[in-house]
Structure formats: C-alpha cells, structure tokens
Amino acid sequence: MAQQYIYQMQGLTKAFPGGKKVFENIWLSFYSDAKIGVVGVNGSGKSTLLKIMAGVDKEFNGEAKAADGVKMGYLEQEPHLDDQLNVWGNIISWCEEKKIFDRYNEVAAKLGEDYTDELMEEMTALQEKIDAADIWDIDSKIEMAADALRCPPNDWPVDNLSGGEKRRIALARLLLSKPDMLLLDEPTNHLDAESVAWLQHHLEAFPGCVILVTHDRYFLDQVTKWTLELDRGKGLPYEGNYSGWLEQKTKRIVQEQSESEARQRAMTRELEWVRSGAKARQAKSKARLAAYDEMVREQETSRLAQTTATIQIPPGPRLGNVVLEVENLEKAYGEKVLFKGLTFKLPPNGIVGVIGPNGAGKSTLFKLITGQETPDAGTFRVGETVKLAYVDQSRDALDPTKTVWQEISGGLDVLAVGKREINTRSYVGSFNFRG
C-alpha cells in the first residue's frame, strides 16, 4: 500500500514587504510518518515555513495545505499561555484524552447519586474510548511529561514565569494533545540535557509526521530521517539525517564552485566579444548578447546568495593574571539554595561552559557576574583589564522601533571593531542581515 501524504505544497511562493522572496515555486509532499529536519542559513525561511504550514501565515501564493482531517500541532518560538489558568490547567488544556477521562469520572459520580439510562449509556461509551486509547493512567502520563520537561509546580500561576518555563509548559501541552503532525521551532531551547534526551526518545516513537527546526545538530541526527534544505528560495529534500545531508552538501558546494569558475571564464570571453563591437543586428550576435545577459544575471544571483556569515571577533586588550575570582559564593531565593560555598577562578583566554539542570542557577550566575544581582555572601573579583560583554535570553536590551542596522551601528557609518574601523553596513551584512 502506497504511503499517504499528510501535507502538500504546490507552487508555494512567499515574499516579504520590499520584494525579497523567501520561497519561490516550491512543490513538496510530506509522508504521514516522516521525521524531517529543516536546515538553512539564518533568514532562509525556516520559521516562516512552519508558520505557513501551521496556518499562522496566510500571506503567500500557491497552495500549502494539510490533508483532510489532519490535526496540526505547532510549537512557536514564543508560545502563548492562558494567564487565567495555572501550570496544570495550561498543560491539560489541549489534551482531549484528559477531558474524556475527567468526564468519565464525573458521570460515574453522578451515577452514584442518581442512576439514569442516559448516564449509563454515556459511561459505557466513555469507557470504550478509554479502553481503546489505553488512558486509564492518563494523569500519570501527564505528570511524567511535565516532570521530564522540568515544568514548574502544577499550582503556580503562569503570568510571572520566565520565557523558558512557559516554553516547557507549551511543549508539554502540545505533545499531550497528540496531533498527527508536529511542527517544532527550536524545541530544545531552555531544556536541560535530560529533558532533551526524553524529548528525543518521544519524537523517535511518535507515530506521526515531525517537521523540526533546531540548531542542535546531534538532536537532528538522532531524530530525523529526512532533511529539507531551504536555499535561495528553493526547498531541496534529501533522504537522510543531518550528517548525511552535510556530506552531500559539501560535495555540491565544490561542484557549484567549479561551475561558477567555468561561468566566470565564459563571461570574461563574452565580455571581450561584446567590447569588440560585434554587429548586434545579426541574429547570431543578438542570441549571443542574450546569452551573455543571462550569464550576468546568474552570476549576480550567485553572488547575492553567498550567505555564509563571516564573523570575526577581534582580540581584546591583554588580560592580566586575574580574570574572575569567586570565593565562598552564596545565593538563595527563599528556601531554594542555588549556591553555597562556591569557589572558582577563570583562566585568561579560557572558554568555559556552564552546565546544569533547569533551575540550577546558570543564568543567575551570569547576573551575579554582571552585577545585575547581588550575592547573599561571598566575594567577586573581576580583573582590572577585563571588559564584560553580556547577551541575555530575553533580548530586552533591543529597541523594537529600530532597524537592525540602527540597533547595531547606533546610526554611525563607521564602527571601531577592535583596532580596526569598518563600515557599519558591511559589518551588519557579515551577519547575513540585508536591506
């Protein structure tokens, strides 16, 4: 029996205001049990693709639609919760199985008080659904998912939770809703290693289709069996995981470079011919001029598509012997102790990873180092030659009213990067920002 398509795109074309095309005439079909990783440079349209598939973005040409009766599940990068519900209420709000089980208990209680044939028939029907779905232990399954994803306590309100805590609740809610197709935009963000491992096993066993966007290459390798590359407006499917795709992509780049060099040599020859003043009125000359114009357009398209970011970090001032020294650090929030007796030194030129489960105090440690929080006890010593730079999770320091160039350049045409002065628009462009 042929595999069924769960979703199809026919001539999908998407352009942003200003005319920049993200997708151009994409034709794709998705199997009902496919596990697909979406890859591409920043700005290639990975999140936009998921928004279109989820029905959130409807501003496109062509067709993009799920098969009849398909239940879609979408995890966006900044999901929304119901502030009127607590943690538990949000987690179970999309879980139809929980609603069936709760209704069964409600009907059973009513039958104990006042027996009616109608209630008995409803209870029998509900029992058959529970048996068929094997959800007599649904509360235990929900608790297991919430615990695996490190969700906050069930009775906590959600309006004051961090962005990471809200994402974990939204992910638990989504998985428990049991959709036919999962669209996951950076699902491993804000998950610790154990939670990522649990999610990996869950997705491997998931019977439906998974479309996954993540920068976690190991996670991609373990979960996906297909890779969809978004490149210059096209959707290029590859049967295999991320490592397999990367190997063939490397070979393709070498081939494209060879073709580009050959095209450049041909353009040089044609340019010499054009400058020689050949009679353009002749049919052959007109055709040759048209071919030259086409090569110019291809070369320009190829040039604009060189989207690999070139990020250069200039060397800073010479560091002294003291970079950061912490001694007997203590920090607690109420009864929850994060650090006690923490002592360490950072070496010059050291590259240090901070690991630990959610809630262990990783972000708090950064806030202590940068002076945004004060320790309960202990001392910090930052070297005199050390200049701190800090990027937080919330991006609150960014001004949403400014363009990317204005935010980075401060309106200046030239920036000092280390000991060099560079054009700000070139600098912004090196991070693949355009426009």
C-alpha positions as CSV (number, residue, x, y, z in Angstrom):
1,M,0.0,0.0,0.0
2,A,1.4,3.4,-1.0
3,Q,2.3,5.8,1.7
4,Q,-0.2,8.7,2.2
5,Y,0.8,12.3,2.0
6,I,-0.2,14.3,5.1
7,Y,0.7,17.7,3.7
8,Q,1.4,19.2,0.2
9,M,2.8,22.4,-1.2
10,Q,2.1,23.3,-4.8
11,G,3.9,26.3,-6.2
12,L,4.4,27.9,-2.8
13,T,5.9,31.4,-3.2
14,K,6.4,33.9,-0.4
15,A,7.8,37.4,-0.5
16,F,8.3,39.9,2.3
17,P,7.5,43.6,2.0
18,G,10.1,45.2,-0.2
19,G,10.0,42.3,-2.6
20,K,12.5,39.9,-1.0
21,K,11.4,36.4,-2.0
22,V,11.8,33.8,0.7
23,F,10.2,30.9,-1.2
24,E,9.8,30.6,-5.0
25,N,7.6,27.9,-6.6
26,I,8.2,25.1,-4.0
27,W,6.5,21.8,-4.7
28,L,6.7,19.3,-1.8
29,S,4.7,16.4,-0.4
30,F,5.2,15.1,3.2
31,Y,4.7,11.5,4.2
32,S,2.4,10.8,7.3
33,D,5.3,9.3,9.3
34,A,8.2,11.3,8.1
35,K,10.7,12.8,10.5
36,I,12.2,15.9,8.8
37,G,14.8,18.4,9.8
38,V,14.7,21.8,8.2
39,V,18.1,23.4,7.6
40,G,19.3,26.6,6.0
41,V,21.1,29.8,6.8
42,N,19.5,32.4,9.1
43,G,16.9,34.3,7.0
44,S,16.3,31.3,4.6
45,G,12.7,31.0,5.9
46,K,12.8,28.1,8.4
47,S,10.4,29.6,10.9
48,T,8.3,31.2,8.1
49,L,7.8,27.7,6.6
50,L,6.5,26.4,9.9
51,K,4.2,29.4,10.3
52,I,2.7,28.8,6.8
53,M,2.3,25.0,7.5
54,A,0.6,25.8,10.8
55,G,-1.8,28.2,9.1
56,V,-0.5,31.2,11.1
57,D,1.0,32.9,8.0
58,K,-1.5,33.1,5.1
59,E,0.2,35.8,3.0
60,F,1.6,33.6,0.2
61,N,0.9,32.5,-3.3
62,G,0.4,28.9,-4.4
63,E,-1.1,26.2,-2.2
64,A,0.1,24.8,1.2
65,K,-2.4,22.6,2.9
66,A,-2.8,19.5,5.1
67,A,-4.9,16.5,4.1
68,D,-8.5,16.4,5.3
69,G,-8.9,15.6,9.0
70,V,-5.2,16.1,9.9
71,K,-4.6,17.6,13.3
72,M,-1.7,20.0,13.4
73,G,0.4,20.8,16.4
74,Y,2.7,23.8,16.3
75,L,5.4,25.0,18.8
76,E,6.4,28.5,18.1
77,Q,9.5,30.2,19.4
78,E,7.5,32.4,21.8
79,P,4.3,30.4,22.6
80,H,1.3,31.9,24.3
81,L,-0.3,30.5,27.5
82,D,-3.7,31.2,29.2
83,D,-2.9,33.5,32.1
84,Q,-6.3,32.6,33.6
85,L,-5.1,29.0,34.2
86,N,-2.3,27.7,36.4
87,V,0.6,25.5,35.1
88,W,-1.5,22.3,35.3
89,G,-4.5,23.9,33.6
90,N,-2.4,25.0,30.7
91,I,-0.7,21.6,30.3
92,I,-4.0,19.7,30.1
93,S,-6.0,22.4,28.1
94,W,-5.3,20.7,24.8
95,C,-5.5,17.1,26.0
96,E,-8.7,15.5,24.7
97,E,-7.8,12.2,26.5
98,K,-7.8,14.0,29.8
99,K,-11.2,15.6,29.1
100,I,-12.6,12.1,28.3
101,F,-11.2,10.6,31.5
102,D,-12.5,13.5,33.6
103,R,-15.9,13.3,32.0
104,Y,-15.9,9.5,32.8
105,N,-15.2,10.3,36.5
106,E,-17.9,13.0,36.5
107,V,-20.5,10.6,35.0
108,A,-19.5,7.8,37.5
109,A,-20.0,10.2,40.4
110,K,-23.4,11.3,39.1
111,L,-24.5,7.6,38.6
112,G,-23.6,7.0,42.3
113,E,-26.1,9.7,43.2
114,D,-28.9,9.2,40.7
115,Y,-28.9,6.3,38.2
116,T,-30.3,7.0,34.7
117,D,-30.1,5.0,31.5
118,E,-28.7,8.1,29.7
119,L,-25.8,8.4,32.1
120,M,-25.1,4.7,31.9
121,E,-25.0,4.7,28.1
122,E,-22.6,7.7,28.2
123,M,-20.4,6.0,30.8
124,T,-20.2,2.8,28.6
125,A,-19.3,4.9,25.6
126,L,-16.6,6.8,27.5
127,Q,-15.2,3.5,28.9
128,E,-14.9,2.1,25.4
129,K,-12.9,5.2,24.4
130,I,-10.7,4.9,27.4
131,D,-10.0,1.2,26.8
132,A,-9.3,1.8,23.1
133,A,-6.8,4.6,23.8
134,D,-5.4,2.9,26.9
135,I,-5.6,6.1,29.0
136,W,-6.7,4.8,32.4
137,D,-3.4,6.2,33.7
138,I,-3.6,9.5,31.8
139,D,-2.9,11.6,34.9
140,S,0.3,9.6,35.5
141,K,1.3,10.1,31.8
142,I,0.7,13.9,32.1
143,E,2.7,14.1,35.3
144,M,5.5,12.1,33.7
145,A,5.7,14.5,30.7
146,A,5.6,17.6,32.9
147,D,8.4,16.2,35.1
148,A,10.5,15.1,32.1
149,L,10.3,18.7,30.7
150,R,11.0,20.3,34.1
151,C,7.7,22.2,34.2
152,P,7.1,24.4,37.3
153,P,4.8,23.1,40.1
154,N,1.3,22.5,38.9
155,D,-0.4,25.1,41.1
156,W,1.8,28.0,40.0
157,P,0.3,30.9,38.0
158,V,1.9,31.3,34.6
159,D,1.8,35.1,34.3
160,N,5.1,35.6,36.1
161,L,7.0,32.7,34.7
162,S,10.2,33.0,32.6
163,G,10.1,32.6,28.9
164,G,11.9,29.2,29.2
165,E,9.4,27.9,31.8
166,K,6.5,29.0,29.5
167,R,8.1,27.2,26.5
168,R,8.4,23.9,28.5
169,I,4.7,24.2,29.6
170,A,3.7,24.8,25.9
171,L,5.8,21.9,24.7
172,A,4.2,19.5,27.3
173,R,0.7,20.8,26.3
174,L,1.5,20.3,22.6
175,L,2.8,16.7,23.0
176,L,-0.1,15.6,25.2
177,S,-2.6,16.9,22.5
178,K,-1.4,14.1,20.2
179,P,-1.5,15.8,16.8
180,D,-1.0,14.0,13.5
181,M,1.8,16.4,12.5
182,L,4.2,18.2,14.8
183,L,5.8,21.5,13.7
184,L,8.6,22.3,16.2
185,D,10.5,25.6,16.1
186,E,13.6,25.2,18.3
187,P,12.0,22.7,20.7
188,T,15.3,22.1,22.7
189,N,15.7,25.7,23.7
190,H,15.5,26.0,27.5
191,L,15.7,22.3,28.0
192,D,18.4,20.6,30.1
193,A,20.3,17.6,28.8
194,E,17.9,15.0,30.5
195,S,14.9,16.8,29.1
196,V,16.4,16.8,25.6
197,A,17.1,13.1,25.8
198,W,13.5,12.5,26.9
199,L,12.1,14.6,24.0
200,Q,14.4,12.8,21.6
201,H,13.0,9.4,22.6
202,H,9.5,10.7,22.5
203,L,9.8,12.0,18.9
204,E,11.5,8.8,17.8
205,A,8.5,6.9,19.0
206,F,6.0,9.4,17.7
207,P,3.8,7.7,15.0
208,G,3.0,10.9,13.1
209,C,5.0,13.4,11.0
210,V,7.6,15.7,12.6
211,I,8.9,18.9,11.0
212,L,11.8,20.1,13.1
213,V,13.8,23.4,13.2
214,T,16.7,23.3,15.6
215,H,20.4,24.3,15.8
216,D,21.1,21.2,17.9
217,R,22.9,19.1,15.2
218,Y,23.1,16.0,17.4
219,F,19.4,16.2,18.1
220,L,18.7,16.5,14.4
221,D,20.9,13.5,13.6
222,Q,19.1,11.3,16.2
223,V,15.5,12.2,15.4
224,T,15.3,12.9,11.6
225,K,15.3,10.6,8.6
226,W,14.9,13.3,6.0
227,T,16.4,16.8,5.6
228,L,14.8,19.7,3.9
229,E,17.3,22.4,2.9
230,L,16.0,25.9,2.2
231,D,18.4,27.5,-0.2
232,R,17.9,30.7,-2.3
233,G,14.1,30.3,-2.2
234,K,14.1,26.6,-3.1
235,G,13.1,23.6,-0.9
236,L,15.6,20.8,-1.5
237,P,14.7,17.4,0.1
238,Y,17.3,14.9,1.0
239,E,16.6,11.4,2.3
240,G,18.9,11.1,5.3
241,N,19.8,12.8,8.6
242,Y,21.8,16.0,9.1
243,S,25.2,14.3,8.8
244,G,24.3,12.6,5.5
245,W,22.9,15.9,4.2
246,L,26.0,17.8,5.2
247,E,28.3,15.3,3.4
248,Q,26.4,15.7,0.1
249,K,26.0,19.4,0.6
250,T,29.8,19.7,0.9
251,K,30.2,17.9,-2.4
252,R,27.6,20.1,-4.0
253,I,29.3,23.3,-2.9
254,V,32.6,22.1,-4.6
255,Q,30.6,21.3,-7.8
256,E,28.9,24.7,-7.7
257,Q,32.3,26.5,-7.2
258,S,33.7,24.6,-10.2
259,E,30.6,25.6,-12.3
260,S,30.9,29.2,-11.0
261,E,34.6,29.4,-12.1
262,A,33.7,28.0,-15.5
263,R,30.9,30.5,-15.8
264,Q,33.3,33.3,-14.9
265,R,35.7,32.3,-17.6
266,A,32.9,32.2,-20.1
267,M,31.8,35.6,-19.0
268,T,35.3,37.0,-19.5
269,R,35.4,35.7,-23.1
270,E,31.9,37.1,-23.8
271,L,32.8,40.4,-22.3
272,E,35.8,40.7,-24.7
273,W,33.5,39.8,-27.6
274,V,30.9,42.5,-26.5
275,R,33.6,45.1,-26.3
276,S,35.0,44.2,-29.7
277,G,31.9,45.9,-31.2
278,A,30.4,42.9,-33.0
279,K,27.3,43.7,-35.0
280,A,24.4,43.2,-32.7
281,R,21.9,43.4,-35.6
282,Q,22.9,40.0,-36.8
283,A,20.7,37.1,-35.5
284,K,23.6,35.2,-34.1
285,S,25.0,38.3,-32.4
286,K,21.7,39.0,-30.8
287,A,21.4,35.5,-29.4
288,R,25.0,35.7,-28.1
289,L,24.2,39.0,-26.4
290,A,21.1,37.5,-24.8
291,A,23.2,34.6,-23.6
292,Y,25.7,37.0,-22.1
293,D,23.0,38.9,-20.3
294,E,21.7,35.7,-18.8
295,M,25.1,34.8,-17.6
296,V,25.4,38.2,-15.9
297,R,22.1,37.6,-14.1
298,E,23.1,34.1,-13.0
299,Q,26.4,35.5,-11.7
300,E,24.6,38.2,-9.7
301,T,22.1,35.8,-8.3
302,S,25.0,33.5,-7.2
303,R,26.8,36.5,-5.7
304,L,23.8,37.6,-3.7
305,A,23.3,34.0,-2.5
306,Q,26.6,33.8,-0.8
307,T,25.0,33.8,2.7
308,T,27.7,32.2,4.8
309,A,28.2,34.5,7.7
310,T,31.8,35.7,8.3
311,I,32.0,36.6,12.0
312,Q,35.3,38.0,13.1
313,I,36.0,38.5,16.8
314,P,38.9,40.9,17.3
315,P,41.4,40.3,20.0
316,G,40.7,42.3,23.2
317,P,43.2,44.0,25.4
318,R,45.8,41.9,27.2
319,L,44.4,40.2,30.2
320,G,46.2,40.2,33.5
321,N,46.6,37.2,35.8
322,V,43.2,37.9,37.4
323,V,40.1,37.4,35.1
324,L,37.4,36.4,37.5
325,E,37.8,35.0,41.0
326,V,34.8,33.8,43.1
327,E,35.1,32.8,46.7
328,N,32.5,31.2,49.0
329,L,29.6,32.5,46.9
330,E,26.1,32.0,48.3
331,K,22.8,32.8,46.7
332,A,19.3,31.7,47.6
333,Y,15.7,32.6,46.7
334,G,13.7,31.9,49.8
335,E,14.3,28.3,50.8
336,K,15.8,27.4,47.4
337,V,19.6,27.5,47.7
338,L,21.4,27.9,44.4
339,F,25.0,28.3,45.5
340,K,26.7,27.8,48.8
341,G,30.5,27.9,49.3
342,L,31.0,28.2,45.5
343,T,34.7,29.0,44.7
344,F,36.4,29.1,41.3
345,K,38.8,31.0,39.1
346,L,38.6,31.7,35.4
347,P,41.9,31.5,33.5
348,P,43.0,34.0,30.8
349,N,41.8,33.0,27.4
350,G,39.6,30.3,28.9
351,I,36.5,29.0,27.1
352,V,34.2,27.7,29.8
353,G,30.8,26.0,29.5
354,V,28.3,26.3,32.4
355,I,26.0,23.3,32.6
356,G,23.3,22.1,35.0
357,P,19.6,21.3,35.0
358,N,17.0,24.0,34.7
359,G,16.8,26.0,37.9
360,A,20.3,25.2,39.0
361,G,21.3,28.9,38.7
362,K,23.2,29.2,35.4
363,S,21.5,32.5,34.4
364,T,21.7,33.7,37.9
365,L,25.4,33.2,37.9
366,F,25.7,35.4,34.9
367,K,23.6,38.1,36.5
368,L,25.8,37.9,39.6
369,I,28.9,38.3,37.5
370,T,27.5,41.3,35.6
371,G,26.2,43.0,38.8
372,Q,22.5,42.6,38.0
373,E,22.1,40.5,41.1
374,T,23.9,40.7,44.4
375,P,25.2,37.6,46.3
376,D,23.9,36.7,49.8
377,A,27.5,36.1,50.8
378,G,31.0,35.6,49.3
379,T,33.1,37.8,47.0
380,F,33.5,38.5,43.3
381,R,36.8,39.9,41.9
382,V,36.9,40.9,38.3
383,G,40.3,41.7,36.8
384,E,41.1,45.4,36.2
385,T,41.7,44.8,32.5
386,V,38.6,42.7,32.0
387,K,35.7,44.2,29.9
388,L,32.5,42.3,30.3
389,A,30.0,41.7,27.4
390,Y,26.7,40.0,28.1
391,V,23.8,38.7,25.9
392,D,20.8,37.6,27.9
393,Q,17.9,35.3,26.9
394,S,15.2,37.9,26.8
395,R,16.8,40.3,24.3
396,D,15.1,43.1,26.4
397,A,18.0,45.5,25.5
398,L,16.9,45.6,21.9
399,D,14.7,48.5,20.8
400,P,11.9,47.1,18.6
401,T,11.3,50.5,17.0
402,K,14.8,50.5,15.4
403,T,16.1,48.6,12.3
404,V,18.8,46.0,12.6
405,W,21.4,48.5,11.2
406,Q,20.3,51.3,13.6
407,E,20.4,48.9,16.6
408,I,23.9,47.7,15.8
409,S,25.5,50.8,14.4
410,G,23.9,53.5,16.6
411,G,23.4,55.4,13.4
412,L,27.1,55.7,12.7
413,D,28.6,54.9,9.3
414,V,31.9,53.6,10.8
415,L,32.4,51.4,13.9
416,A,35.6,50.5,15.7
417,V,35.9,46.7,15.9
418,G,39.0,46.0,18.0
419,K,41.7,48.2,16.5
420,R,40.0,48.4,13.0
421,E,37.4,50.8,11.7
422,I,34.9,49.2,9.4
423,N,31.8,50.4,7.5
424,T,28.8,49.6,9.6
425,R,26.6,48.3,6.8
426,S,29.4,45.9,5.7
427,Y,29.7,44.8,9.3
428,V,25.9,44.2,9.6
429,G,25.9,42.4,6.3
430,S,28.6,40.0,7.5
431,F,25.9,38.6,9.9
432,N,23.6,37.9,6.9
433,F,21.4,40.9,7.6
434,R,20.2,42.5,4.4
435,G,18.2,45.7,3.5
